[in-house]
């Protein structure tokens, strides 16, 4: 696993807000020596093994990029509420757990060694500059976190249906834990906004519009965790960002929730003529 440049600080794990965290361990879900049964690889639909490997080759590292964002935010700790710092430690702990679980998934699917993954991560170029508008203060960071994490909830639900489910119970469990954790992060960010920034909630709709526009304008992922979905817009239905923005607003009590059938489309949608959403 990559070395942490700044380890979680464990700010006494005491918060005035009840923060959620699901308890699980990568080693218990997917041991280092896990092997996918050959029949799963043989029976997967055409194209699924190859495309799942490509998807993991990206998702592994975007989860690891959480360390880059954490280090930046921790360098600004004096600007941040104590509750935010407690949440941030829990968030990093989960994201690095995702990084490790996805490394294990990627290794047993593709055979890429852990050493090569480490070298690939070290070669990455992380650039926070293009997303500076999202990092103005705790308020903008929390709204962006809500947007990013709920997008990941629906993205991983789709990936579970299209890829993870073909490769055995252990691999499926990884995806289930990812979905639960990202949902908890979404909820924790919402609680912090409602508790510490209620006077700014009226700014959220306009900020979400700016986030969506920025993601579209950037057109690529700058390897700093936020807006990693910019690299896979072709895998989402055209109204994806509109719906997840509505979910954010509903969680904050600013709008009605989307109807369930619309939300199901976020992980059931497929490009015309395809049985799954290809990597490219």
Beta strands, then each sheet from edge to edge (+ up, - down):
end
